[in-house]
């Protein structure tokens, strides 16, 4: 796996983990809503105990729905654990590749963008804070990044 593949894979896994955390949160809210609402009721037509036919109101706790949502939550939490392990492996691989970059300036730009998950504007601001005598812009940081990847892919 080369640098570009490792970076792409890391970003994709990070986004997938973020999405899965969101889904877990939504599922937990749904589970809480089921608990809060407690009893559900429905009206059906049928024969009553006294033998007359008519509407019958049925009430109870929605055990099947609650169990299904709880099962889904457990599966998602387990999947998140596996995904976070994969994310850690990908981060280690990305960190190894970034450490192989010869110029310190580029290593810092790559770390800020990939590992710290900053936008290009935030990367430029941080680089300006670190090196006040230089003038980094969003565009200059992105171009240094892109030029290095182009050069790296040619080799």
Secondary structure, DSSP 8 states (H G I E B T S, - for coil): --HHHHHHHHHHHHHHHHHHHHHHHHHHHHHHHHHHH-EEEEEEEEE-TTS-EEEEEEEEE-HHHHHHHHHHHHHHHHHHHHHHHHHHHHHHHHHHHHHT-S-HHHHHHHIIIIIS---HHHHHHHHHHH-TTS---HHHHHHHHHHHHHHHHH-
